[in-house]
């Protein structure tokens, strides 16, 4: 994919997401996702010398996907992969339903 195509994909995703460059699910920014994986914003590992890493960078690694309905980060994709690998999609769907329809049960308030 050409650089121009990637920019068009990115800007189209921002339009779909209301100009917010954050993961739709966890709301992390690309910089926060890189930090989670141990990289600075420029893609250089934060503790390379401490761990003896050489020539490691995030130049070609995508940490945010802009191709779907909304942007999604690699952290959330890994979390969903784990849910699906465990065969618990039905549990996830029930949890989503509980979060939408029975919030007070999930987050009880203090009783006076």
Phi and psi in degrees as GROMACS dihedral restraints (atoms count N, CA, C in turn):
[ dihedral_restraints ]
;  ai    aj    ak    al  type     phi  dphi    fc
    3     4     5     6     1   -73.3    20    10
    4     5     6     7     1   162.3    20    10
    6     7     8     9     1   -60.1    20    10
    7     8     9    10     1   -39.9    20    10
    9    10    11    12     1   -62.8    20    10
   10    11    12    13     1   -41.7    20    10
   12    13    14    15     1   -63.3    20    10
   13    14    15    16     1   -39.4    20    10
   15    16    17    18     1   -64.2    20    10
   16    17    18    19     1   -42.2    20    10
   18    19    20    21     1   -62.6    20    10
   19    20    21    22     1   -43.5    20    10
   21    22    23    24     1   -62.2    20    10
   22    23    24    25     1   -40.9    20    10
   24    25    26    27     1   -61.9    20    10
   25    26    27    28     1   -44.5    20    10
   27    28    29    30     1   -62.6    20    10
   28    29    30    31     1   -49.1    20    10
   30    31    32    33     1   -68.1    20    10
   31    32    33    34     1   -34.4    20    10
   33    34    35    36     1   -64.6    20    10
   34    35    36    37     1   -39.5    20    10
   36    37    38    39     1   -65.8    20    10
   37    38    39    40     1   -40.5    20    10
   39    40    41    42     1   -62.0    20    10
   40    41    42    43     1   -38.7    20    10
   42    43    44    45     1   -60.9    20    10
   43    44    45    46     1   -44.1    20    10
   45    46    47    48     1   -66.0    20    10
   46    47    48    49     1   -28.7    20    10
   48    49    50    51     1   -99.2    20    10
   49    50    51    52     1    13.8    20    10
   51    52    53    54     1    68.6    20    10
   52    53    54    55     1    35.2    20    10
   54    55    56    57     1    65.2    20    10
   55    56    57    58     1    27.3    20    10
   57    58    59    60     1  -109.4    20    10
   58    59    60    61     1   114.1    20    10
   60    61    62    63     1   -89.7    20    10
   61    62    63    64     1    69.8    20    10
   63    64    65    66     1  -141.4    20    10
   64    65    66    67     1   155.8    20    10
   66    67    68    69     1   -63.2    20    10
   67    68    69    70     1   133.3    20    10
   69    70    71    72     1   -63.4    20    10
   70    71    72    73     1   -31.5    20    10
   72    73    74    75     1   -87.3    20    10
   73    74    75    76     1   -54.1    20    10
   75    76    77    78     1  -100.1    20    10
   76    77    78    79     1   -10.7    20    10
   78    79    80    81     1    70.2    20    10
   79    80    81    82     1    13.4    20    10
   81    82    83    84     1   -70.5    20    10
   82    83    84    85     1   145.8    20    10
   84    85    86    87     1   -83.5    20    10
   85    86    87    88     1   164.4    20    10
   87    88    89    90     1   -55.2    20    10
   88    89    90    91     1   -39.0    20    10
   90    91    92    93     1   -63.6    20    10
   91    92    93    94     1   -39.3    20    10
   93    94    95    96     1   -67.9    20    10
   94    95    96    97     1   -34.9    20    10
   96    97    98    99     1   -66.9    20    10
   97    98    99   100     1   -43.8    20    10
   99   100   101   102     1   -59.7    20    10
  100   101   102   103     1   -43.5    20    10
  102   103   104   105     1   -61.2    20    10
  103   104   105   106     1   -40.3    20    10
  105   106   107   108     1   -56.9    20    10
  106   107   108   109     1   -40.5    20    10
  108   109   110   111     1   -85.2    20    10
  109   110   111   112     1     0.6    20    10
  111   112   113   114     1    91.9    20    10
  112   113   114   115     1    23.4    20    10
  114   115   116   117     1  -120.7    20    10
  115   116   117   118     1   149.4    20    10
  117   118   119   120     1   -77.6    20    10
  118   119   120   121     1   172.1    20    10
  120   121   122   123     1   -57.9    20    10
  121   122   123   124     1   -30.5    20    10
  123   124   125   126     1   -83.3    20    10
  124   125   126   127     1     2.4    20    10
  126   127   128   129     1    89.6    20    10
  127   128   129   130     1     4.8    20    10
  129   130   131   132     1   -91.0    20    10
  130   131   132   133     1   135.2    20    10
  132   133   134   135     1   -61.3    20    10
  133   134   135   136     1   140.2    20    10
  135   136   137   138     1   -72.4    20    10
  136   137   138   139     1   -33.0    20    10
  138   139   140   141     1  -123.4    20    10
  139   140   141   142     1    43.9    20    10
  141   142   143   144     1   -59.4    20    10
  142   143   144   145     1   -47.1    20    10
  144   145   146   147     1   -68.6    20    10
  145   146   147   148     1   -35.3    20    10
  147   148   149   150     1   -63.5    20    10
  148   149   150   151     1   -35.0    20    10
  150   151   152   153     1  -103.3    20    10
  151   152   153   154     1     3.2    20    10
  153   154   155   156     1    70.3    20    10
  154   155   156   157     1    32.1    20    10
  156   157   158   159     1   -88.4    20    10
  157   158   159   160     1   137.8    20    10
  159   160   161   162     1  -131.0    20    10
  160   161   162   163     1   145.1    20    10
  162   163   164   165     1    53.5    20    10
  163   164   165   166     1    38.5    20    10
  165   166   167   168     1  -108.1    20    10
  166   167   168   169     1   131.3    20    10
  168   169   170   171     1  -154.9    20    10
  169   170   171   172     1   169.4    20    10
  171   172   173   174     1  -101.4    20    10
  172   173   174   175     1    25.7    20    10
  174   175   176   177     1   -52.4    20    10
  175   176   177   178     1   -46.7    20    10
  177   178   179   180     1  -105.3    20    10
  178   179   180   181     1     1.3    20    10
  180   181   182   183     1   -92.2    20    10
  181   182   183   184     1   127.5    20    10
  183   184   185   186     1   -87.3    20    10
  184   185   186   187     1   127.2    20    10
  186   187   188   189     1  -108.4    20    10
  187   188   189   190     1   -10.1    20    10
  189   190   191   192     1  -133.3    20    10
  190   191   192   193     1   135.0    20    10
  192   193   194   195     1  -100.1    20    10
  193   194   195   196     1   129.9    20    10
  195   196   197   198     1  -112.5    20    10
  196   197   198   199     1    12.9    20    10
  198   199   200   201     1   -88.6    20    10
  199   200   201   202     1   -23.1    20    10
  201   202   203   204     1   -85.3    20    10
  202   203   204   205     1  -167.9    20    10
  204   205   206   207     1   -56.8    20    10
  205   206   207   208     1   -39.8    20    10
  207   208   209   210     1  -139.3    20    10
  208   209   210   211     1   158.4    20    10
  210   211   212   213     1   -62.5    20    10
  211   212   213   214     1   140.7    20    10
  213   214   215   216     1  -136.6    20    10
  214   215   216   217     1   140.2    20    10
  216   217   218   219     1   -93.0    20    10
  217   218   219   220     1   165.5    20    10
  219   220   221   222     1   -64.1    20    10
  220   221   222   223     1   -30.3    20    10
  222   223   224   225     1   -65.4    20    10
  223   224   225   226     1   -48.5    20    10
  225   226   227   228     1   -66.2    20    10
  226   227   228   229     1   -37.2    20    10
  228   229   230   231     1   -61.8    20    10
  229   230   231   232     1   -42.5    20    10
  231   232   233   234     1   -63.6    20    10
  232   233   234   235     1   -39.6    20    10
  234   235   236   237     1   -63.5    20    10
  235   236   237   238     1   -44.4    20    10
  237   238   239   240     1   -66.4    20    10
  238   239   240   241     1   -38.7    20    10
  240   241   242   243     1   -57.0    20    10
  241   242   243   244     1   -41.2    20    10
  243   244   245   246     1   -65.4    20    10
  244   245   246   247     1   -44.0    20    10
  246   247   248   249     1   -59.5    20    10
  247   248   249   250     1   -45.9    20    10
  249   250   251   252     1   -69.6    20    10
  250   251   252   253     1   -38.5    20    10
  252   253   254   255     1   -64.1    20    10
  253   254   255   256     1   -31.4    20    10
  255   256   257   258     1   -82.6    20    10
  256   257   258   259     1    -2.4    20    10
  258   259   260   261     1    70.4    20    10
  259   260   261   262     1    32.3    20    10
  261   262   263   264     1  -112.6    20    10
  262   263   264   265     1    30.2    20    10
  264   265   266   267     1   -59.3    20    10
  265   266   267   268     1   -39.6    20    10
  267   268   269   270     1   -62.8    20    10
  268   269   270   271     1   -35.9    20    10
  270   271   272   273     1   -65.1    20    10
  271   272   273   274     1   -43.6    20    10
  273   274   275   276     1   -60.8    20    10
  274   275   276   277     1   -43.4    20    10
  276   277   278   279     1   -63.7    20    10
  277   278   279   280     1   -39.8    20    10
  279   280   281   282     1   -66.0    20    10
  280   281   282   283     1   -39.9    20    10
  282   283   284   285     1   -63.2    20    10
  283   284   285   286     1   -43.2    20    10
  285   286   287   288     1   -59.9    20    10
  286   287   288   289     1   -43.3    20    10
  288   289   290   291     1   -62.1    20    10
  289   290   291   292     1   -43.3    20    10
  291   292   293   294     1   -62.2    20    10
  292   293   294   295     1   -41.0    20    10
  294   295   296   297     1   -64.2    20    10
  295   296   297   298     1   -33.9    20    10
  297   298   299   300     1   -80.4    20    10
  298   299   300   301     1   -42.3    20    10
  300   301   302   303     1  -106.2    20    10
  301   302   303   304     1   -16.3    20    10
  303   304   305   306     1  -135.7    20    10
  304   305   306   307     1    45.7    20    10
  306   307   308   309     1   -59.2    20    10
  307   308   309   310     1   -39.4    20    10
  309   310   311   312     1   -62.3    20    10
  310   311   312   313     1   -33.2    20    10
  312   313   314   315     1   -67.4    20    10
  313   314   315   316     1   -41.6    20    10
  315   316   317   318     1   -70.0    20    10
  316   317   318   319     1   -35.7    20    10
  318   319   320   321     1  -123.5    20    10
  319   320   321   322     1    74.6    20    10
  321   322   323   324     1   -63.1    20    10
  322   323   324   325     1   145.0    20    10
  324   325   326   327     1   -91.1    20    10
  325   326   327   328     1   154.1    20    10
  327   328   329   330     1   -63.6    20    10
  328   329   330   331     1   134.3    20    10
  330   331   332   333     1   -90.9    20    10
  331   332   333   334     1   132.7    20    10
